[in-house]
Amino acid sequence: MDSFMKMLSTQALMLIYMCVGYYCNKKKIFDKATEIKLTDFVLQVTMPCMVFNSFNMKLTMDFVKEASFCLALSFAICGTAWLLGKFVYNRYPIDKKSILQYGTLVNNCGFLGLPIVSSILGEEGLVLAAIFIIPNRIFMWTAGISIFSKESGNKTKALLKVLMNPCMMAVYLGMLQAAIQLPIPDFAQKALTGLGNCTTPISMLLIGSMLTALTLDSFKDFSIIYYGFIRLAVLPIFALVFMKALGANDVLVACGVILTAMPAGSTTALLAQKYGADAVYGTKIVLTSVLLSMISIPIITLLV
């Protein structure tokens, strides 16, 4: 119940940010170019700062074991999402199926999930969240790309892109800092903290701005509602049962379930556009699942 009340409080705060973002778009304060630039700012600057700050601890063998367990659980959940997506959308044409399948595999656990975990579970949960999202990113640029493009591509290059992105670099540097305990000057720590704290409001402002493209017609397409049920209910409930059955502690379970319950990642629409699938449908999947997640995530936390 405590997690549920924290989630409601967090959702209420994020709803305010989203409403401000919606207003900014309607008043032309935000446009598409602004959204792109601010997204890059979050992913390349503020979120890495937030992730790095979460490793403000002393690295112990117990933590290494817990992080390894977290990583293994996440790989298993991502693998399940990939397999599930291959079978549950066979009734739909390939241009829709590819989008539904990708959106089931790759969710918004970074851009939206990390701020939520940080707000509810604090630094302990955020550290585990930074580890938990690694398999999702690996699947995104390997199996995820292969869903749209049947060409094998350069998988080594794709994996390298994942391992060297700013948030991953923040994980490496954070773990190094936790291991060697190198003193950070007070002014530098305050700068990192200040930038990291910008992540949640800017992320939600952007999501609110993007929601201006959503129409009521999106909810008339049963495939989108069906997708929402798979992505926002079936997978997080599976993650909950799976993690509890394997004896994960409460913080790890809450972290894993919340991140698994995130809506479709924005790359769903971007890759649909790039590879010739139905990009408009991809955008509807992303935006509708974001809106539905505002209802489903608090409900899921009641089960944790």
N, C-alpha and C positions, 0 to 999 in steps of 0.2 A: 504493500500500500504506500510505503514511503517513496518508492521509485515512481509509482503512479502519480503521486502528488507533485513530485519534482518534475516529471514529464509534463504534466498539465501546466505548471508554472513556466517551464521552458517553452512549450508550444505557444502559450499566450504571449510571451515576450517576442518569440519569432514571428508570430502573426502580426504584431505591431510593426516590426521591421518590414515584413512583406507588404503590408498595407502602405507604408511609406514608399517602398519601391514601386508599387503599383501606381501610386499618386505621381511619383516622379516621372514615370513613363508617360502617363496620360497628359501631364503638363509639359512634355517634351524636354524635361530636365535630363532624362536618360534617353539615349537612342541606341541603335544596334552597335555603333562603334564604341559607345561608352560601356555597354555591357561586355564587349569583347576585351577592352582594355582592363576593366575592373576584374574580370575573371582571371586574366593573366596575372594581375597584381595579387589576387588572393592565392592562386596556385603556386606562384613563384616567389612570393615574398612573405605575406602574413601567415599563411598556413605552415610553411616550413619553420617560421619562428615559433608558432604555437606548438608544433611537434617537438622541436628542440627543447623548449622550456619544460615539456612534460618529463624529460629525462633528468630532472633536477633531483637526483637520488644517488645513492651509492650502489654500484653494480655488485650483485651477490650471485652465488651459484644457484640459490633458490629462484632468483628472478630469471636467470638464464634458462632454467628448467621450465618455468612457467611460460616464458616467451616461446620456447620451442614447442611446448604443448599447444599454445595458442596458434602458432603457425600451422601445425599439423591439422588442427581442427578446422581452420579456415580453408586449407587446401581441400579437405574432405567435403566441406559445405559447397565450395565453388565447383568441385567435380560433380556433385549431386545436381546443382543448378544447371550445369552444362548438359548432363545426361537427360534431365527432366525436359529441358527445352527442345531436345531432339525429337521427342515423342508427343508432347501434349498439344502441339499446334499443327499437326498434320492435316487438319481439315481446311487450313487456310492456304491461299495461293503463295508462291515462293517469295514474292516481293513483300508480303506481309509477314510470312513465317520467319524470314530472316531477321526482321526487326523485332518480332516477339521473342525469338530465340535469343538474340543478342541482349535484349533488355532484361531477360530472365537471368542471364549469366552475369552481366555487368550492371551494377547499380550505383547509386550516388553515395557510396559509403565514405568517400573522401570529402567532397565539397559540402555535403549536407550532414553526413554521419559524424565526422570528427567534431564539429561544433556542438552537436547534440550530446554526444558522449562526454565531451569536456564539461558541458553545463550540468549534466546529471551525475556523472561518476567522478568528476575531478581529475587530478593529474594521474592517479593510479589507473583509472579507466582509460585515460587518453594514451598512456604508454602502451597498454595492451591493444588499443584500437589502432595505433600506428603500426603495430606488428600484424594485426589481423587483416588489414587492407592490402598487404603485400601480395598474397595470392590473387586477389581480385584484379590487381593491376597487371599481374603476369598473364592471367587468363585473357584480360582485355586485349592485349597487343599480340596474342598468339592465337588461341582458339577463337577469340572474339572476331578478329580480323578474318579468319578463315571462314566464318559463317557468311560473310558478305562476299569475300573473294576466294574462289576455289584454288587460286594459284598459291603455291607453297610459300613464295616470298623468302626474304632473308630473315629467318627466325632468330638468328644470333643478333642481328642488328635490332630487331624488335625487342628482344629481351634486354639488350644493353640500354635501350631507350628507357625501359622501365626502371632498371637498376640505377640509372644516373639522373632520374628526375629530381627536382628540388626537394620534394617531401622525403624521398628515399635518402637523399644526402643528409637531410636533417636527422633521420633515424640513425645513420652511421655516426654522424658527429655527436649526436646526443648520447649514444651508447659509449663512444670513446670518452666523452666528458664524464659520464657516470663511472667509467672504469678508472680513469687517472685523476679525477677530481681536480682538474686544473682551475685555479681561481679566475673568475671572470670579473673585470672591473665593474663597479656598481653602476656607472653610467651606461655601460654596454648591456648589462642585465636588464636595466630599466627600459632601454630601447627595444630589446628583444621582447620583453613582456608587453610593452605598449603596442608594438606591431602585431604580436600574436593575438592580443585582445580585440583587434579590429576584425578578425576573421569572421566571427559569428554575425555581427551586424551587416557587414558588407555582403556576405554570402546571401543572407536573407533579403537584403535590398534587391539584389540581382534576381533572385527567384521571384520575388514579387513583381518586378519589372517584366520578367518573361511571361508571367501568368496573364498579362494583358492580351496575349495571343490566343488564350483558351476561350472556346465558345461552348454553348450548351449542346451543340450537335455532337461534340466529342463523346458525350455520355450516352448517345443513342446507338453507338456502335458496340455491340455485345462483345466483340473480340477484345476491346480495350478494357471493359469491365472484367472479363475473364482473365486477361493478363494481370490486372490489378489483384485479383484473388490469388493467383499463383505467386506473384512477386511479393505481395504485401501480407499474405496470410499463410499460405502453404509452406513456403521456404522458411520464414522465421519460426513457425511452430516446429518444423522438422529440426531446425538448429537448436531450439530449446530442448526438445526431447533427446536429441543426439548428444548434446554437451552434458546434460544432466546424467545421462546413462553412463557416460565416460568419467564422471566424477569431477567435472570442472567446478571451480569455486564460484561463489555468487557473483563476484565482480566480473569474472571472465564470461560467465553465462549471460549476464546483463549486457555486457559490451558486445558479445557475439550476436545476440538476438537483435539488439537495436541496429547494429550495422547491417545485418541480413535483412531487416525490415525496411531498408531504405528504398525509395522509388527508383525508376530507371535513370541511368546516367545520361548526361547531356550528349555524350558521344553517340548515343543511339540514333539521334536525328542527324548528327554531323556525318557519320559513316554511311547512313542510308543515302544521304545526298551524294557523297563521294562515289559510292559504288552502284548507283543507279536504282536503288530500291525506292519505295514510296516515302520521300522525305517529309511530306506533309503529315502522313500517318505517323511517322517516327516522332515528329514534334508533338502530336496529340498524345502519344504514348507517354512521353516524358512529362508533359504538363499535367495531364489527367492523373497520372500516378503520384505526382508531387502533391496535388490537391487531396487525393484520397488518403495519402499517407498522414496527413494532418489529423485524420480521424483514426486510422488503423494503428499508428505507432503507440498512442496512449493506451489503446485497448490491449495491444500485445504486451506492454509493460506490466499489465495486471497479472499476467501469467508467470512473469519472471520471479 
